[in-house]
Amino acid sequence: MLKFEEQVRQFPIPLLIGEEVTKLREDDNFFAVLTSNGKKFNCKAVIIASGRRARSLRCHVRKN
């Protein structure tokens, strides 16, 4: 997550971490995004970061 944040902060765009998107709608050439706090954004692109990278479950595997 830190590398993603570092890369995004190089550009003048809002970065909202932990804010829930309640509605995402495509209108003509842009997206309309509404958050649970009532904020509304209009943008040309949306990055959906819904989780972390893949990780190992760290369970033991029996070999026969």
C-alpha positions, 0 to 999 in steps of 0.5 A: 500500500505504501508504494501505491500511495507514494506513486499516487501522491506524485499527482494532484489527485485526491487520495481517500483511504478508508472512505466507502464508495456508495455509488459509482455511475458512468456518465458520457465521458466521466465517472460520478463517485458518491461516498458515504460521507456525502462527497461527490467526485467527477473524474475521467478514471477510477482506481479500485483498490479493494485489497492487498497483494496476494499472500501465502496462507502459511499452512503446512502441507503434508508430503507422502 
